[in-house]
Amino acid sequence: MAKIVIVGAGSGFGGRLSVDIMANPQLREGSIWLCDLNPGRLRKVYEYVQRTVEKYELPTQVYATTDRCEALPDADFVVTSIAVGGGAYWGFPFNAEMSIPREYGVDQSVADTVSVGAVFRFLRTAPVHLQILRDVERLAPNALVLNHTNPMAMLTWVHHAATNVRNVGLCHGVQGTNGVLARRLGIPPKEIRYLCAGINHLAWFLEYTHEGRDLYPEMRALLDDPEKTKDEEVRFEILRHFGYFPTESNRHDSEYMPYFRRTEALREHYKLDSRELTDEPRIREWLKDTGADGEESLPVGDINRTSNEFTIHIMDAILSDIPYRFNGNVMNHGLISNLPDGCCVEVPCMTDSHGINPCHVGALPPQLAALDRIHIGVQEMAVRAVLDRDREAAYHAVCLCPMTAATVPLPKIREMFDRLWEAEKDLLTYFDSNHTGPVAETCAP
């Protein structure tokens, strides 16, 4: 019977994931430990999950705690989905990471991947993640960590560089994009076969077929139909000029390259609004596809359906030894030959009782590898900043952000960086030269 710990269970993800666990006959025989520092959110999720257990008379044991030290011992799986310092996409510090760069002409859309805001998200998140993984390393050394926290690639990279914990980064961008494309082509998503590889939030559908038929000619035909490209103008433009369709979403991809958000005229041309900032949580569009957001307000969960996330299928494959294929974020050791060795890549993986086995892809088309390498440079400097506690390396990561570099001169980038650092200094004490303790509560040895 598996012991599953969800760290950040109050994030809007814990309720849906718990119901997914209980929808699986093998996993429902075990225990779910819900862990979150917000006792109010934790209580709502716990009560929702417990109501579901009682409604269906399930054998699942459900526990809730604000102390991960209590939850982690001997865990089989640890799921991480946390926000450090405030709401993930509302309030402080997210609003500062959006509004301060906006004053310098950097109009971000999501700010959780490689932008200036994403670098600061990583700087405040990575030290806490490292504490969590080091507690896993000591209390549950055989556990597999399944991370859903962004920035995905940077966190996966630092996890592997600084700990010995088995871990993989999981994102819904691949299956979500498949759904978008399949619906526009009028084909059920489950009937599509694809090969997708690259880096997180900028992986590429290298092959896309239906019943042996290459669908790329049909995808390119959509370029001439504004109704078919509506709300995906950015990604279809990338397809038009680079030859392949990328993962994630229109608004995400618009901030990864300097072609779409740099000026108001460009944003208007590609139908891109500036993100409205708020101090209140709101339903995120992508969570509607997973059913994860706000479900704790429902009477019970529906255990006859599951979300589109890979997480449950991976757990099942490891326990059942029935292989399962998914796209995961892992370290590049010869998997993609024209991306740097040791960076984080998103590639097809096979999993069974032996663990997660990434698949060799070979070389990406050179123009796609070039786009990804630009982002990898940002990620490498940000990871180096955390590993070495080096503020200047963090500054260099911001300088390398493609949209920032195309919009702001270096002296103004320095000014913007310093203002963000000052705004978030209480969340960045890890980088202080005299700092010796944890940045958040950790498990005592």
C-alpha positions in Angstrom: 0.0 0.0 0.0 1.5 3.3 -1.1 2.0 6.3 1.1 1.6 9.5 -0.9 2.5 12.9 0.5 1.3 16.1 -1.2 3.3 19.1 -0.2 1.3 22.2 -1.1 -2.0 20.4 -0.9 -3.9 23.6 -0.4 -2.8 25.0 -3.8 -5.9 24.0 -5.6 -4.1 20.9 -6.8 -4.4 18.7 -3.7 -8.1 18.0 -3.9 -8.1 17.0 -7.6 -5.0 14.9 -7.2 -6.4 13.2 -4.1 -9.5 12.2 -6.0 -7.4 11.0 -8.9 -5.5 8.8 -6.4 -8.8 7.4 -5.1 -10.0 6.7 -8.6 -7.2 4.3 -9.0 -8.0 0.9 -7.4 -4.4 0.2 -6.6 -3.6 3.6 -5.1 -6.8 3.9 -3.1 -5.6 1.1 -0.8 -2.9 3.3 0.7 -2.7 6.7 2.5 -2.7 10.3 1.4 -0.9 12.9 3.6 -2.0 16.4 2.8 0.5 19.0 3.9 0.2 22.8 3.6 1.4 25.8 5.7 -2.0 27.5 5.3 -4.3 25.7 7.8 -7.5 27.2 6.3 -6.8 25.9 2.8 -5.6 22.7 4.2 -8.8 22.1 6.2 -11.0 22.7 3.2 -9.1 20.3 1.0 -9.0 17.7 3.8 -12.7 17.9 4.4 -13.4 17.6 0.7 -11.2 14.5 0.3 -12.6 12.9 3.5 -16.2 13.5 2.3 -15.3 11.7 -0.9 -13.8 8.8 1.1 -17.0 8.5 3.2 -19.4 8.8 0.2 -17.8 5.9 -1.7 -16.8 3.9 1.4 -13.2 3.9 0.3 -10.3 2.3 2.2 -8.0 5.3 1.7 -6.5 6.8 4.9 -6.4 10.6 4.7 -4.3 12.8 7.0 -3.7 16.5 7.2 -0.8 18.4 8.7 1.0 21.7 8.5 4.3 19.9 9.4 5.9 18.0 6.6 8.2 16.3 9.1 5.2 14.4 10.4 4.1 13.4 6.9 7.3 12.5 5.1 8.7 9.4 7.0 8.8 6.4 4.7 6.7 8.0 1.9 6.7 6.2 -1.4 5.7 9.3 -3.4 6.1 13.0 -2.7 4.2 15.5 -4.8 5.3 19.2 -4.6 3.1 22.0 -5.7 4.0 25.1 -3.6 4.1 28.9 -3.8 6.7 30.7 -1.7 6.0 34.1 -0.3 2.4 34.5 -1.4 -0.1 33.4 -4.0 1.3 31.8 -7.1 -0.3 34.2 -9.6 -1.8 37.0 -7.4 -0.8 39.4 -4.7 2.8 39.9 -3.5 5.4 38.9 -4.7 3.9 37.9 -8.0 2.5 41.4 -8.6 5.9 43.0 -8.0 7.5 40.6 -10.5 5.0 41.7 -13.1 4.6 45.4 -12.3 8.2 46.5 -11.8 9.5 45.0 -15.1 6.4 46.5 -16.8 7.7 50.0 -15.8 10.7 49.3 -18.0 8.7 48.0 -21.0 8.9 44.3 -20.2 5.2 43.2 -20.4 5.2 39.7 -19.1 2.3 37.3 -19.5 2.8 34.6 -16.9 6.4 35.2 -15.5 7.0 31.6 -14.3 9.5 30.2 -16.8 12.5 32.2 -18.1 11.5 35.9 -17.8 12.8 38.4 -15.3 9.8 37.6 -13.0 10.5 33.9 -13.4 14.1 34.3 -12.3 12.9 36.0 -9.1 10.2 33.3 -8.6 13.0 30.7 -8.8 15.3 32.7 -6.4 12.6 32.7 -3.7 11.4 29.2 -4.4 14.5 27.1 -4.9 15.9 27.4 -1.4 12.6 26.2 0.1 12.4 23.4 -2.4 15.9 22.3 -1.5 14.9 22.1 2.1 12.0 19.9 1.2 14.0 17.6 -0.9 16.8 17.3 1.8 14.1 16.3 4.3 12.9 13.7 1.8 16.5 12.6 1.4 16.7 11.9 5.1 13.1 10.8 6.0 12.0 9.0 2.8 15.2 8.1 0.9 13.4 5.7 -1.4 10.6 8.1 -2.4 10.1 9.5 -5.8 9.4 13.2 -5.9 7.0 14.4 -8.6 7.3 18.2 -8.9 4.6 20.4 -10.3 6.1 23.7 -9.1 7.4 26.3 -11.5 9.9 27.3 -12.8 9.9 23.6 -13.7 13.2 23.3 -15.6 15.2 25.4 -13.1 13.9 23.5 -10.1 14.5 20.1 -11.7 18.0 21.2 -12.5 18.8 22.3 -9.0 17.1 19.2 -7.5 19.5 17.0 -9.4 22.5 19.2 -8.8 22.1 19.5 -5.0 20.3 16.4 -3.8 20.3 12.6 -4.4 16.5 12.4 -4.4 14.8 10.6 -7.3 12.7 13.2 -8.9 11.0 14.2 -12.1 9.3 17.5 -13.2 5.8 17.2 -14.5 3.9 19.6 -16.6 0.5 19.5 -18.5 1.8 21.5 -21.5 2.3 18.5 -23.8 -1.0 16.8 -23.3 -2.7 20.2 -23.1 -1.3 21.3 -26.5 -2.2 18.0 -28.0 -5.8 18.7 -27.0 -5.7 22.2 -28.5 -4.4 20.9 -31.8 -6.5 17.8 -32.0 -9.7 19.8 -31.5 -8.8 22.3 -34.2 -8.1 19.4 -36.6 -11.4 17.7 -35.6 -9.7 14.5 -34.3 -10.1 13.0 -30.8 -6.9 13.8 -28.8 -6.5 10.2 -27.7 -6.2 9.1 -31.3 -3.2 11.3 -32.0 0.3 9.9 -31.9 3.2 12.3 -31.3 6.9 12.7 -30.5 7.5 15.8 -28.4 10.8 17.0 -27.0 12.8 20.1 -26.1 12.7 22.0 -22.8 9.8 22.7 -20.4 7.3 25.1 -21.8 9.2 25.2 -25.1 9.2 21.6 -26.3 8.3 20.8 -29.9 6.0 18.3 -31.6 8.6 16.7 -33.8 6.0 14.1 -35.1 2.3 14.5 -35.1 0.2 11.7 -36.7 -3.2 10.2 -36.9 -3.6 6.6 -38.1 -0.1 6.8 -39.7 -0.9 10.1 -41.5 1.4 13.1 -40.9 -0.8 15.9 -39.6 1.6 18.7 -40.2 0.3 19.6 -43.7 -3.2 19.9 -42.2 -1.8 22.0 -39.3 -0.1 24.3 -41.8 -3.4 24.6 -43.8 -4.9 26.1 -40.6 -2.6 29.1 -41.0 -4.8 30.5 -43.7 -8.0 30.3 -41.6 -8.2 33.0 -38.9 -11.0 31.2 -37.1 -8.8 28.1 -36.7 -5.8 30.1 -35.4 -7.9 32.3 -33.1 -6.5 32.6 -29.5 -3.4 30.8 -30.8 -2.0 33.4 -33.1 1.4 33.3 -31.4 2.0 29.6 -31.6 0.7 29.4 -35.2 3.1 32.2 -36.1 5.9 30.2 -34.6 4.8 27.2 -36.7 4.8 29.4 -39.8 8.3 30.7 -39.3 10.1 27.8 -37.5 8.3 24.9 -38.9 7.1 23.2 -35.7 4.4 23.7 -33.1 5.5 24.3 -29.5 4.0 23.3 -26.2 2.5 25.3 -23.3 0.1 28.0 -24.4 -0.3 31.2 -26.5 0.2 33.6 -23.6 3.1 31.6 -22.2 4.9 31.4 -25.5 4.4 35.1 -26.3 6.9 36.0 -23.5 9.6 33.4 -24.4 10.7 35.2 -27.6 11.2 38.9 -28.5 8.8 38.8 -31.4 5.4 39.2 -29.7 5.2 41.4 -26.6 8.1 43.9 -27.0 5.8 46.8 -28.1 2.2 47.8 -27.8 1.8 47.4 -31.5 3.1 43.9 -31.5 0.8 43.0 -28.6 -2.2 44.4 -30.5 -1.2 42.6 -33.7 -1.1 39.2 -31.9 -4.2 40.0 -29.8 -2.2 39.9 -26.5 -3.6 41.8 -23.5 -1.5 43.0 -20.6 -2.2 40.8 -17.6 -4.5 42.3 -15.1 -3.0 42.1 -11.6 -5.1 41.3 -8.6 -4.7 40.9 -4.8 -7.3 38.1 -4.8 -7.0 34.5 -5.9 -8.8 33.5 -9.1 -9.4 30.5 -11.2 -6.6 29.9 -13.6 -7.7 28.9 -17.1 -5.3 26.0 -17.4 -6.7 24.4 -14.2 -10.1 24.2 -15.8 -8.7 21.4 -18.0 -7.5 19.5 -14.9 -10.5 20.1 -12.7 -8.1 21.0 -9.9 -9.2 24.5 -8.9 -11.8 25.1 -6.2 -13.1 21.6 -6.1 -13.0 21.4 -2.3 -16.2 23.4 -2.3 -18.1 20.5 -4.0 -19.9 18.0 -1.9 -17.7 15.1 -3.0 -15.3 14.3 -5.8 -16.1 12.2 -8.9 -13.9 9.1 -8.6 -15.0 7.9 -12.1 -12.9 10.5 -13.8 -9.3 11.6 -13.6 -7.4 14.8 -14.6 -5.0 15.1 -17.5 -2.0 15.0 -15.3 0.7 12.3 -15.6 1.2 11.9 -11.8 -1.3 9.1 -11.0 -0.3 7.0 -14.1 3.3 7.2 -13.1 2.6 6.0 -9.5 0.4 3.2 -10.9 3.1 2.1 -13.4 5.8 1.9 -10.7 3.6 -0.1 -8.4 2.1 -2.4 -11.0 5.1 -2.8 -13.3 2.9 -2.0 -16.3 4.9 0.4 -18.4 3.6 4.0 -19.0 4.9 6.6 -21.3 4.8 10.3 -20.5 6.8 13.5 -21.1 9.0 14.4 -18.1 11.6 16.9 -17.1 14.9 15.2 -16.5 18.6 15.8 -16.9 20.1 15.7 -20.4 22.7 13.0 -20.5 22.8 12.3 -24.3 19.0 12.5 -24.6 18.9 15.5 -27.0 22.3 15.6 -28.7 22.3 19.3 -29.7 21.3 20.7 -26.3 24.0 21.1 -23.5 24.8 18.0 -21.5 23.5 18.3 -18.0 20.8 20.8 -18.6 17.1 20.0 -18.0 15.1 18.7 -21.0 11.6 17.5 -21.4 11.5 14.2 -23.3 9.4 11.0 -23.6 10.0 8.8 -20.6 9.0 5.2 -19.9 8.2 4.2 -16.3 7.7 0.9 -14.6 8.8 -0.8 -11.3 12.4 0.1 -12.2 11.6 3.8 -12.1 11.7 6.5 -14.7 13.7 5.8 -17.9 14.1 8.8 -20.2 14.2 8.1 -23.9 16.9 9.1 -26.4 15.6 11.6 -28.9 18.7 12.6 -30.8 19.1 16.1 -32.4 16.3 18.6 -32.6 16.0 20.6 -35.8 18.7 23.2 -35.5 16.5 26.2 -35.4 14.5 24.7 -32.5 17.7 23.7 -30.6 18.9 27.3 -31.0 15.7 28.7 -29.5 15.9 26.3 -26.6 19.6 27.0 -26.0 18.8 30.7 -25.4 16.5 29.7 -22.5 18.9 27.2 -21.2 21.4 30.0 -20.7 19.0 31.8 -18.5 18.3 28.6 -16.5 22.0 27.8 -16.1 22.8 31.2 -14.6 19.8 31.1 -12.3 20.7 27.6 -11.1 24.3 28.8 -10.6 23.0 31.7 -8.6 21.2 29.4 -6.1 23.9 26.8 -5.9 26.6 29.4 -5.2 24.4 32.0 -3.5 25.5 34.4 -6.1 23.4 37.5 -6.6 25.5 38.6 -9.6 24.7 35.3 -11.4 21.0 36.0 -10.8 21.5 39.4 -12.5 23.2 37.8 -15.5 20.2 35.4 -15.8 17.9 38.4 -16.0 20.2 40.0 -18.6 19.9 36.9 -20.8 16.1 36.8 -20.8 15.3 37.2 -24.6 12.4 39.7 -24.1 14.3 41.7 -21.5 17.4 41.9 -23.6 15.5 43.1 -26.6 13.6 45.8 -24.6 15.8 47.2 -21.9 19.4 48.6 -22.0 21.9 47.1 -19.5 22.0 50.0 -17.1 18.2 49.9 -16.8 18.2 46.1 -16.4 20.5 46.6 -13.4 18.2 49.2 -12.0 15.2 47.0 -12.5 17.0 44.0 -11.0 18.0 46.0 -7.9 14.5 47.3 -7.4 13.0 43.8 -7.5 15.7 42.5 -5.1 14.9 45.3 -2.7 11.1 44.6 -3.0 11.7 40.9 -2.2 14.6 41.1 0.1 12.8 39.4 3.0 12.2 36.3 0.7 15.9 36.3 -0.5 17.7 36.0 2.9 19.2 32.8 1.6 21.6 34.9 -0.5 22.8 37.1 2.4 26.5 36.5 3.2 25.8 36.2 6.9 22.8 33.8 6.5 23.4 30.4 8.1 19.9 29.0 8.9 17.0 27.8 6.8 14.8 30.2 4.9 11.7 28.4 6.2 10.9 25.9 8.9 12.6 22.6 8.2 12.6 19.2 9.8 14.9 18.8 12.7 17.5 16.0 12.4 
